[in-house]
Amino acid sequence: MTYKSTVTNLGKTVRRLRKSKDMTQEQLAEAVECNVDTISNIERGAKAARLDTIVGIAAVFGVEVGELFDVQPRNLPDETLKLLTLLENQPVDIIKTVTEQAKVLIRHKK
């Protein structure tokens, strides 16, 4: 993984988490105690984030710092990656509904 891809992946993850919580960049910046331009730059992959900002973002979303960098699931079938890509920008309630329906499908397949 290159420096640029790491910065880009971090930005994608932050944006996805922020949108899943229906937060604006301004709200996230306030929660993390940083400037809104900082959040914008992180999400666009324009600048690397400082460690204290990364830790603050992880805390706001209740995730481990490492999870902010894990955006590309590895070794998954193409069909699964396509489904994940479709779900990536959906609201949390949609993702939860799809998850529940998938569980029903799994029970019926057994």
TORPA-4810 file (N, C-alpha, C, O; in nm, 3 decimals):
<nodes>
NODE_1_0.085_-0.118_0.000_0.000_0.000_0.000_0.089_0.124_0.000_0.182_0.134_0.080_M
NODE_2_0.061_0.216_-0.088_0.142_0.337_-0.098_0.090_0.444_-0.002_-0.020_0.434_0.052_T
NODE_3_0.172_0.545_0.016_0.133_0.658_0.101_0.002_0.719_0.051_-0.092_0.740_0.129_Y
NODE_4_-0.004_0.746_-0.079_-0.123_0.811_-0.138_-0.246_0.723_-0.121_-0.353_0.774_-0.087_K
NODE_5_-0.233_0.593_-0.144_-0.350_0.506_-0.130_-0.395_0.497_0.016_-0.514_0.485_0.044_S
NODE_6_-0.301_0.503_0.108_-0.336_0.501_0.250_-0.415_0.626_0.287_-0.516_0.618_0.356_T
NODE_7_-0.369_0.741_0.241_-0.437_0.868_0.268_-0.575_0.868_0.203_-0.673_0.912_0.263_V
NODE_8_-0.583_0.818_0.081_-0.711_0.812_0.009_-0.808_0.717_0.079_-0.925_0.750_0.096_T
NODE_9_-0.760_0.600_0.120_-0.845_0.503_0.188_-0.896_0.557_0.321_-1.013_0.537_0.356_N
NODE_10_-0.811_0.626_0.395_-0.853_0.687_0.520_-0.967_0.785_0.493_-1.068_0.785_0.564_L
NODE_11_-0.951_0.867_0.391_-1.054_0.966_0.357_-1.187_0.901_0.321_-1.292_0.948_0.364_G
NODE_12_-1.181_0.793_0.243_-1.305_0.723_0.206_-1.374_0.665_0.328_-1.497_0.670_0.339_K
NODE_13_-1.295_0.610_0.418_-1.354_0.551_0.538_-1.416_0.657_0.627_-1.527_0.638_0.678_T
NODE_14_-1.348_0.768_0.645_-1.401_0.877_0.728_-1.532_0.929_0.668_-1.629_0.951_0.740_V
NODE_15_-1.534_0.950_0.538_-1.656_0.998_0.472_-1.771_0.898_0.490_-1.883_0.937_0.521_R
NODE_16_-1.742_0.769_0.469_-1.845_0.666_0.482_-1.901_0.663_0.624_-2.022_0.659_0.643_R
NODE_17_-1.813_0.666_0.723_-1.859_0.664_0.863_-1.937_0.789_0.897_-2.040_0.782_0.966_L
NODE_18_-1.890_0.904_0.850_-1.959_1.030_0.879_-2.100_1.029_0.820_-2.196_1.066_0.887_R
NODE_19_-2.110_0.986_0.695_-2.241_0.983_0.630_-2.332_0.879_0.694_-2.454_0.898_0.701_K
NODE_20_-2.275_0.768_0.740_-2.357_0.664_0.803_-2.418_0.714_0.934_-2.520_0.663_0.979_S
NODE_21_-2.355_0.815_0.993_-2.406_0.875_1.117_-2.485_1.002_1.089_-2.523_1.074_1.181_K
NODE_22_-2.509_1.029_0.960_-2.580_1.151_0.919_-2.517_1.277_0.979_-2.588_1.368_1.023_D
NODE_23_-2.386_1.281_0.980_-2.313_1.397_1.032_-2.263_1.482_0.916_-2.233_1.431_0.808_M
NODE_24_-2.255_1.610_0.940_-2.191_1.700_0.844_-2.042_1.705_0.876_-1.998_1.662_0.983_T
NODE_25_-1.965_1.759_0.783_-1.823_1.778_0.811_-1.805_1.874_0.927_-1.713_1.858_1.008_Q
NODE_26_-1.891_1.971_0.936_-1.883_2.068_1.046_-1.906_2.000_1.181_-1.834_2.028_1.277_E
NODE_27_-2.004_1.910_1.188_-2.033_1.840_1.313_-1.916_1.750_1.353_-1.880_1.742_1.470_Q
NODE_28_-1.859_1.681_1.255_-1.745_1.595_1.285_-1.626_1.679_1.332_-1.558_1.643_1.428_L
NODE_29_-1.601_1.790_1.263_-1.490_1.877_1.302_-1.508_1.926_1.446_-1.412_1.931_1.523_A
NODE_30_-1.629_1.963_1.480_-1.657_2.009_1.616_-1.634_1.897_1.718_-1.575_1.920_1.824_E
NODE_31_-1.679_1.777_1.685_-1.664_1.663_1.777_-1.517_1.625_1.796_-1.477_1.583_1.904_A
NODE_32_-1.438_1.641_1.690_-1.297_1.604_1.695_-1.211_1.722_1.743_-1.093_1.706_1.774_V
NODE_33_-1.273_1.840_1.749_-1.206_1.964_1.788_-1.095_2.000_1.689_-0.980_2.023_1.726_E
NODE_34_-1.135_2.005_1.562_-1.043_2.049_1.457_-1.120_2.138_1.361_-1.240_2.160_1.377_C
NODE_35_-1.051_2.187_1.263_-1.109_2.276_1.163_-1.185_2.194_1.059_-1.143_2.083_1.026_N
NODE_36_-1.294_2.246_1.007_-1.371_2.177_0.904_-1.287_2.153_0.779_-1.307_2.054_0.708_V
NODE_37_-1.193_2.242_0.750_-1.104_2.222_0.635_-1.019_2.097_0.655_-0.986_2.029_0.557_D
NODE_38_-0.985_2.066_0.778_-0.907_1.946_0.807_-0.987_1.822_0.769_-0.934_1.731_0.705_T
NODE_39_-1.115_1.818_0.807_-1.201_1.704_0.773_-1.217_1.695_0.622_-1.209_1.586_0.565_I
NODE_40_-1.239_1.806_0.557_-1.252_1.808_0.412_-1.127_1.754_0.344_-1.135_1.672_0.253_S
NODE_41_-1.011_1.800_0.389_-0.884_1.754_0.331_-0.862_1.605_0.353_-0.812_1.536_0.265_N
NODE_42_-0.899_1.556_0.471_-0.885_1.413_0.500_-0.975_1.334_0.407_-0.930_1.238_0.344_I
NODE_43_-1.101_1.372_0.397_-1.197_1.298_0.316_-1.160_1.298_0.168_-1.184_1.199_0.098_E
NODE_44_-1.102_1.404_0.120_-1.062_1.412_-0.020_-0.926_1.347_-0.045_-0.884_1.332_-0.160_R
NODE_45_-0.858_1.308_0.062_-0.726_1.249_0.047_-0.622_1.352_0.008_-0.517_1.319_-0.046_G
NODE_46_-0.653_1.479_0.035_-0.565_1.588_-0.005_-0.446_1.604_0.089_-0.339_1.647_0.048_A
NODE_47_-0.466_1.569_0.215_-0.359_1.581_0.315_-0.370_1.466_0.414_-0.479_1.416_0.441_K
NODE_48_-0.258_1.425_0.465_-0.256_1.324_0.570_-0.306_1.386_0.700_-0.282_1.505_0.726_A
NODE_49_-0.372_1.308_0.779_-0.424_1.356_0.906_-0.319_1.341_1.015_-0.236_1.250_1.010_A
NODE_50_-0.323_1.430_1.111_-0.236_1.416_1.228_-0.288_1.302_1.313_-0.406_1.269_1.309_R
NODE_51_-0.199_1.241_1.389_-0.236_1.127_1.472_-0.346_1.162_1.571_-0.439_1.083_1.589_L
NODE_52_-0.338_1.278_1.635_-0.441_1.314_1.732_-0.578_1.330_1.665_-0.681_1.303_1.726_D
NODE_53_-0.578_1.374_1.540_-0.705_1.386_1.466_-0.760_1.249_1.433_-0.880_1.225_1.446_T
NODE_54_-0.673_1.158_1.391_-0.715_1.021_1.360_-0.773_0.954_1.484_-0.876_0.888_1.477_I
NODE_55_-0.706_0.971_1.596_-0.754_0.912_1.722_-0.889_0.972_1.759_-0.979_0.900_1.803_V
NODE_56_-0.905_1.102_1.741_-1.032_1.167_1.770_-1.145_1.118_1.681_-1.256_1.095_1.728_G
NODE_57_-1.116_1.101_1.553_-1.218_1.051_1.459_-1.260_0.910_1.498_-1.379_0.879_1.500_I
NODE_58_-1.162_0.826_1.529_-1.193_0.688_1.570_-1.281_0.689_1.695_-1.376_0.611_1.704_A
NODE_59_-1.250_0.776_1.790_-1.329_0.784_1.913_-1.473_0.828_1.885_-1.567_0.773_1.942_A
NODE_60_-1.489_0.926_1.798_-1.623_0.975_1.764_-1.709_0.862_1.706_-1.827_0.852_1.736_V
NODE_61_-1.648_0.779_1.622_-1.723_0.672_1.556_-1.721_0.541_1.633_-1.784_0.443_1.593_F
NODE_62_-1.648_0.538_1.744_-1.645_0.417_1.826_-1.576_0.300_1.758_-1.617_0.186_1.773_G
NODE_63_-1.470_0.329_1.682_-1.395_0.224_1.614_-1.249_0.231_1.657_-1.204_0.332_1.711_V
NODE_64_-1.177_0.124_1.631_-1.033_0.124_1.655_-0.966_0.204_1.545_-1.016_0.210_1.432_E
NODE_65_-0.854_0.265_1.576_-0.781_0.346_1.478_-0.753_0.266_1.351_-0.769_0.317_1.241_V
NODE_66_-0.711_0.141_1.366_-0.679_0.058_1.251_-0.795_0.038_1.156_-0.776_0.022_1.036_G
NODE_67_-0.918_0.040_1.211_-1.036_0.021_1.126_-1.054_0.135_1.028_-1.116_0.117_0.923_E
NODE_68_-1.001_0.252_1.060_-1.013_0.366_0.969_-0.933_0.345_0.841_-0.959_0.411_0.740_L
NODE_69_-0.837_0.254_0.845_-0.752_0.230_0.729_-0.792_0.106_0.651_-0.739_0.082_0.542_F
NODE_70_-0.884_0.028_0.703_-0.926_-0.098_0.638_-1.050_-0.075_0.555_-1.161_-0.099_0.603_D
NODE_71_-1.034_-0.030_0.433_-1.151_-0.006_0.349_-1.169_-0.110_0.240_-1.279_-0.127_0.189_V
NODE_72_-1.063_-0.179_0.204_-1.072_-0.278_0.097_-1.066_-0.418_0.156_-0.959_-0.465_0.195_Q
NODE_73_-1.180_-0.486_0.164_-1.175_-0.625_0.209_-1.091_-0.706_0.111_-1.100_-0.686_-0.011_P
NODE_74_-1.012_-0.794_0.163_-0.922_-0.873_0.080_-0.972_-1.016_0.066_-1.039_-1.070_0.154_R
NODE_75_-0.939_-1.073_-0.045_-0.968_-1.214_-0.071_-1.118_-1.245_-0.069_-1.159_-1.353_-0.026_N
NODE_76_-1.199_-1.151_-0.115_-1.343_-1.175_-0.125_-1.379_-1.194_-0.272_-1.316_-1.136_-0.360_L
NODE_77_-1.479_-1.277_-0.298_-1.523_-1.295_-0.437_-1.570_-1.163_-0.497_-1.617_-1.073_-0.426_P
NODE_78_-1.558_-1.152_-0.629_-1.598_-1.029_-0.698_-1.743_-0.991_-0.670_-1.775_-0.873_-0.653_D
NODE_79_-1.831_-1.092_-0.663_-1.973_-1.065_-0.638_-1.993_-0.999_-0.501_-2.075_-0.909_-0.486_E
NODE_80_-1.916_-1.044_-0.403_-1.926_-0.987_-0.268_-1.875_-0.844_-0.268_-1.935_-0.757_-0.206_T
NODE_81_-1.764_-0.820_-0.337_-1.710_-0.685_-0.345_-1.807_-0.590_-0.413_-1.819_-0.474_-0.374_L
NODE_82_-1.877_-0.639_-0.516_-1.978_-0.556_-0.585_-2.091_-0.518_-0.490_-2.136_-0.404_-0.488_K
NODE_83_-2.136_-0.616_-0.412_-2.243_-0.588_-0.314_-2.197_-0.487_-0.210_-2.271_-0.395_-0.174_L
NODE_84_-2.075_-0.504_-0.161_-2.022_-0.410_-0.061_-2.010_-0.270_-0.119_-2.037_-0.171_-0.050_L
NODE_85_-1.970_-0.261_-0.244_-1.959_-0.131_-0.309_-2.096_-0.064_-0.319_-2.108_0.057_-0.298_T
NODE_86_-2.197_-0.142_-0.352_-2.334_-0.087_-0.359_-2.382_-0.036_-0.224_-2.452_0.064_-0.217_L
NODE_87_-2.344_-0.105_-0.118_-2.390_-0.069_0.016_-2.310_0.043_0.079_-2.357_0.109_0.172_L
NODE_88_-2.190_0.065_0.030_-2.095_0.155_0.095_-2.151_0.293_0.128_-2.125_0.345_0.236_E
NODE_89_-2.227_0.351_0.039_-2.276_0.488_0.061_-2.423_0.493_0.104_-2.485_0.599_0.102_N
NODE_90_-2.477_0.379_0.142_-2.616_0.375_0.184_-2.628_0.413_0.333_-2.533_0.395_0.409_Q
NODE_91_-2.742_0.465_0.373_-2.764_0.495_0.515_-2.761_0.366_0.597_-2.786_0.257_0.546_P
NODE_92_-2.732_0.382_0.724_-2.720_0.267_0.813_-2.848_0.184_0.816_-2.840_0.061_0.820_V
NODE_93_-2.965_0.247_0.814_-3.090_0.170_0.821_-3.105_0.078_0.699_-3.158_-0.033_0.712_D
NODE_94_-3.061_0.121_0.583_-3.066_0.037_0.464_-2.970_-0.081_0.480_-3.006_-0.195_0.449_I
NODE_95_-2.850_-0.054_0.527_-2.751_-0.161_0.547_-2.802_-0.262_0.648_-2.785_-0.383_0.629_I
NODE_96_-2.864_-0.215_0.755_-2.920_-0.306_0.856_-3.031_-0.392_0.796_-3.038_-0.512_0.823_K
NODE_97_-3.117_-0.332_0.715_-3.226_-0.408_0.651_-3.169_-0.515_0.559_-3.215_-0.629_0.560_T
NODE_98_-3.069_-0.479_0.479_-3.007_-0.576_0.388_-2.942_-0.688_0.469_-2.952_-0.805_0.431_V
NODE_99_-2.877_-0.654_0.579_-2.813_-0.754_0.664_-2.916_-0.852_0.720_-2.895_-0.973_0.718_T
NODE_100_-3.026_-0.799_0.768_-3.131_-0.886_0.822_-3.190_-0.977_0.715_-3.216_-1.095_0.740_E
NODE_101_-3.211_-0.923_0.596_-3.264_-1.004_0.487_-3.164_-1.111_0.444_-3.203_-1.222_0.408_Q
NODE_102_-3.036_-1.078_0.447_-2.932_-1.178_0.415_-2.934_-1.292_0.517_-2.917_-1.408_0.481_A
NODE_103_-2.955_-1.258_0.644_-2.964_-1.362_0.748_-3.082_-1.454_0.722_-3.072_-1.576_0.742_K
NODE_104_-3.194_-1.397_0.679_-3.312_-1.479_0.646_-3.279_-1.573_0.530_-3.313_-1.691_0.534_V
NODE_105_-3.214_-1.520_0.428_-3.175_-1.603_0.314_-3.082_-1.718_0.357_-3.096_-1.830_0.309_L
NODE_106_-2.991_-1.690_0.444_-2.898_-1.792_0.493_-2.974_-1.901_0.567_-2.946_-2.020_0.549_I
NODE_107_-3.070_-1.863_0.650_-3.149_-1.962_0.723_-3.227_-2.052_0.628_-3.241_-2.172_0.652_R
NODE_108_-3.278_-1.994_0.520_-3.357_-2.074_0.424_-3.269_-2.163_0.337_-3.316_-2.263_0.282_H
NODE_109_-3.142_-2.127_0.323_-3.050_-2.208_0.242_-3.000_-2.331_0.316_-2.953_-2.426_0.253_K
NODE_110_-3.012_-2.330_0.447_-2.958_-2.443_0.526_-3.044_-2.565_0.515_-3.013_-2.668_0.576_K
</nodes>
